[in-house]
Amino acid sequence: MVSFFSSHSNLWKDLEKVEKKRQGRSVYRTLSGEVIVCHPGLAREVLSRADTLIGRVPPFWRHGTGSLSEDARRSLNRWVVQRLYDQDPTQAARIAVQRVLSEDGDLHSICVRSLIDALKDPMGCGGRPELERIVRTFFDQVFLPTILGKISKRRNESLFEECSLGAGKCLINSWPELFPADLGFEAEPDFLTRIGDLYLRRTAAFVASSSIALSWALTVLFSDCPLTVSGTPPVRETDPQWVALECLRLWPPSWRLRRTVSSNQAIGPVSALAGDGLQIIVHAVQRHPDVWPEPHTFKPDRWQNTSPRELLAFGSGAGSCVGARFATEWLTSAVSALQKERLIVRQIGRHPNVTTSFSPPISHLAKI
């Protein structure tokens, strides 16, 4: 069983509580009024109601306290899909792995930098040096400290706004090319900050999950902590797709999916009201024993007879991640390339980083 967890993280304690409650209840309401869903079948049923009974607006297409029009969201989603469709996942993996192999240092930082290198073109900062500089600053000073819980909310918001304004100034002449949509606020005085905000949220959507998934794959392949991997052959000789899928199952970068109930309805035995917050705890869903035998054990060979569609790491139905296929193919190619290498991940932290994302403990990556 692969285990890095302790009870020192408040959010990890919350996940442990969910895990215990899940043993007796597939859905329940918290004291704060949110509805928590923990069962795979019920999670799929709920997600199938996107646009009718629950909301599905991706957080990176929201701006300020409002949200984009449906036409704008669809246009932006089509744009993202096309950018990813034009990108070769195997080539992206090759670029990322080359960067990983060229550096020693903090595991999380290396993975983020490798993904920026690999995804410059779909992010739109390839060939735009100043925009690329701002993107790297955003990930170094905002994204990484956020997922590691090392930045205050006030500091996070201040740096994000600063990076947004800088990105907006870079984007003003290429906005139609990078975001071909009528957003509805082009004439407003804070337009530069708001388009920069949208751009950085979209770049985070491109890079964040993939970089975190890569960090887990590197941890599984090369950690200096004892890892007992059930099944044969050994993990470094196992089908790379199975390894990638099992990483996404046990450690989904987005460990919960947050939605809003749009009309009164029953969710299992719980009566949900319009406006209620809804959380699907993907971490618990993908460890549910009804679907996953030995759910806490890293068993890549379980995917020999299991469809990748069983994963909920990218959501399901109308509100699912538009980059799910690319992300899975990319991670599989990266694992395949890394299985041939000799690296070591020296674990420094005592537990994973459970904040807005679910990432490995602080670790140092080095070549042997």
N, C-alpha and C positions, 0 to 999 in steps of 0.2 A: 504493500500500500504506500503510495506517495503521500507524504504528509509534511507540511512546513508550518502548520498552524499552531498558534498559542492563543491565549485569551487576552493578550495585551492590547489588541486593537478594539476600540469601541464598536466599530462597524462589524468586525469579525464576531464580536459577542452577539451582535444583533443577528448575524447569519446563523450562529449556533442556536439561538433561541428559535429562529424560524425552522431550523432543521428538527428541533425537538417537537415543535407544534405540528409540523407536517406529518409526523408519525401517526397522529390521530385525526388530523383535519386537513382536508385538501384545500379549503378556503376558509378564511376567518376575517373578522374585522378588528382592527387595532383600537386602542383607547382613543387615539386621535381621529378615528373615523375612517381611515383608509382600509380598502379591501385588499387582502393579500391572497394571491393564488399560488399554489405550490405543486399542483398535480399536472402532469404532462397533458392528459386528455382534456382537462378543464381549461388549461392554458390555451390549447389550440382552438377550443370552442370559443373562448372569449376573443381571441385574436381574429377569428373569422368574422366577428361582428364589426370590424373596423369600418368607419364611415357611417354606420347605421346606429349602433348602440354604444360604441366607444370612439374616442378621438384617435387619430393616427398621425398627427403632424410631427415630422421629425424635428427634434429640438434645434438642429443646426439650420433649419429654415424659419425659425422664429426670429423676430427682431424686437428688441426693447420689451415692452409689456404687451404688445399686440402680436398678430401673426400675419403672414403673407396671404394674399388671396389664393384661392384654389388654382386659378389659372397660372399664377406665378410659381406656385409650388410644383405644379405638373411640368412647367417649362424647365425649371431648375433640375428636377429629377431626371427629365429626359436628357438634359445636358450632361449630368453626372454619368448616366448610363452610357452615353455615347463616348465620353472621354475614357471610361474604363474599357469599353468594347474595343476602342482603338489601341489599347495598351496590351502588349503581350505579357501575360503573367509570368511566363518562364524567364523572359528577358528582365523583367522587374526583379524577380528573385535573384537572378545572377548578379545584378548590380548591387542589391542589398547585401548579399553574402560576401561579395568582394569587399564592401565597406566593413562588414563585421570582422573579416579576416585581417584587415589592415590596422586594427586598433586594439589596444589594451585599455581597460578602464571600467567605468561604471556601466553595468549591463543595460540599464534603462536608457541612458544617454546614447550609447552606441546603437541600440535598436532604433531609436527615434531618428538619429542622423542617417542611418542606413535607409530608412523608409523615405525620408525627404529626398535623398539621392535617387532612389528608385522611382519615385512618383512625381518628380518635378513637372513633367509634361502634363499629366492629367490634372495636377494642381494649378497649372497655368503660370508657374513662376520660372519655368525653364526659359533661358534666354532673356530673363528680366532680373539682372543682378540685384538691384535695389529691393525689388519685391521679395526675391529669395532671401536677402539679408533679414528683412522684417519677419518672414516666415520662420527662419531659424531662431531669431530672437524670441518670437512668440513661443516656440516649443521649448526653448531653453529656460526662459524666465517665467512663463505662465503655465504651459501644459505640464511639464515635468514636475515642478513644485506642487502643482495641484493634485496629480495622481499619487504623489508621495506624501501628501498631507503636510507640506513644508511651507505653506504660504497662507497668510490671513486672507479672509474674504475681501477686506478693504484693499489690500495690496494687489490682490488678484484683479479686482475690478479696475483699479487705476492703471495697471500695466496693460490690461486687455484694451482699455479705451485708447491708450497711447499707441499701441500696436495697430489698432483698428484705424485710427486717423492716418498713420503712416501708410498703411496698406491702401486706404482709400485714395490718398494722393497719388500713389503709383498706378491705381486702377482707372483713374478718371478718363484717360484717353483710350483705354482698351476695354472699358466696361462692357460694351455691346458684344465684344468677342468672348469675354470670359463668362459673362452672365447674360445671355440673350433673353431677357424677360422684362416685362413692364411690372415693376415692383410696387408702384403706386406711391412712392415717396421721393421720386427723383427731384422734385422742386423744393423739397424741404431744406432748411438751412444746415442741418446736421447730416446731409446726404453722404459726405465723404466718410464720416465715422461709421455711418450705418452700412454702407456698402463694404467698407473694410471689415466691419464686424461680421457680416454675412460671409465674406470671403474666408476669414480666419476660421469661422465655425465649419465651413465646408472643407477647408484643408485639414482641420482636426478630424473630421469624419473620414477623410481619405487615409490619414496616417495613424490615428490613435489606435484603433482596434488591431490593425495589422502589426504595429510595432509591439504592442503588448502580447499578441499571440506569438510573435517571433521570440520574445523574451522567455515565454513559457516553454517553447520548443527547445531553445538553447538550454534552459534549466534542466529539462527532462534528459536531454542528450548528454550533457556534460557536467552536471552538478557534482560537487565534491561531497555532498551529503549522501548517505546511503539511500538508494532508491531500489525498492523491490518491485519489479515490473512483472505482473502476472502474465502467464502465457508464454509461448515460444513462437518464433525465435527471439533472441534479445532485441531490445528496442532499436539498436543501431543497424540491425539487419532486417527489421520489419518493414512492410510496405509503408512508404512515406505518407501515403494518404491516410492510412489507419492512424499513424502517429499524429498527424495534423488534426484529424477529426476528434481523436481522444483528448488532445490538448484543449480543443474548443469545447468539448463536453464538460470536462472537469473544471476548467478555468475560463469560462466565458468572459471576455474583456468587459462586456456590459453585463454585469451580474444580475441586473434587474431591468425590466421594461416598464416604464411609467406611462400611464394613459389616464384619461379622464372619462368617467361615465357620462354619456350624453343624454340618457333617458332612463327612467325608473325600470328596473329589471331584476330578475333573479340570477345570481351567479352561484350555481350549486345551491346550497341551503341558505345562502346569505342574500338578503334583500338589499340591492344597491340602489342609491338614489342619484338622480341627475346632479352632476357637479362633484360627486365623490371622487377622491383619488383612488386609482387602481394600480397595484404593483404586482407584476408577474415576476417572481423571484427565480430567474433562470438558473441560478446556482443550485437551488433546491430541486427545481423541476428536472434538471438533467442528472440528478443523483437519486431520483425516486426509484425505489426497489421494484415497483410495479412494472417498470419498463427496463431498468438497468440492473441486471444481476451483479452482485458485488459492486454496488454503485460508487463506493469511495476508492476503488482500486483502479490504477492506471492499467487498462487492458486493451492495448491497441488492436489485438486480434479479434475483439468483439465485433469490429467493423467488417469482418470477412462476410458476415451474413446479416449486416444491418445497413439500411439505406442512410446516406447523409441527410435525407429529408427528416430523419428523426430528431435532428438537432433543432434547438430553438435559440441558439446563440445569436442568430440574426433576426429573430422574430419569425412570424409566419403570416401568410395571407397578404391582404392589400397593404398593410403597414410594414412589411418586412424590409430589411436593408437592401437597397438597390445594388450594393456592391458585394452581396453574399457570395455569388459564384466566383467572382474575381478573387476575393479574399481567400476562399478555400483552395482554389487552384494555385494561387501565389504561394500560400503557406506550404502546400504539398511540394512544390518545386524547391522551395527554400530548404525544407527538411531533407529532401533527396540529396541536395548539394552538400548540406552540412554533415550528413551521416558519414561522409568520406573524410572529414577533417578531424584534427586532434586539438581540442580546446578544453579549457576547464572553467567552470563557473564556480567561484568561491563565494559561498553564502556568508553574508555579513549580518543581515537583519534576521530577527528571530521569527518573523511572521510575514505573510503577504501584506501588500498595501491595498486595503479595501477602502476606497474613497468613492469617487464617481465611477472609477473603473476597478478592475480586479487584477492586480499585477503582482509579479513575484516579489520575494523579499529583496532588500538592497543586496546586490551581489557585484562581484568583480569578475569581468570576463578577460581571459588571457589565453595566449597560445601556449601549448606544451612544447 
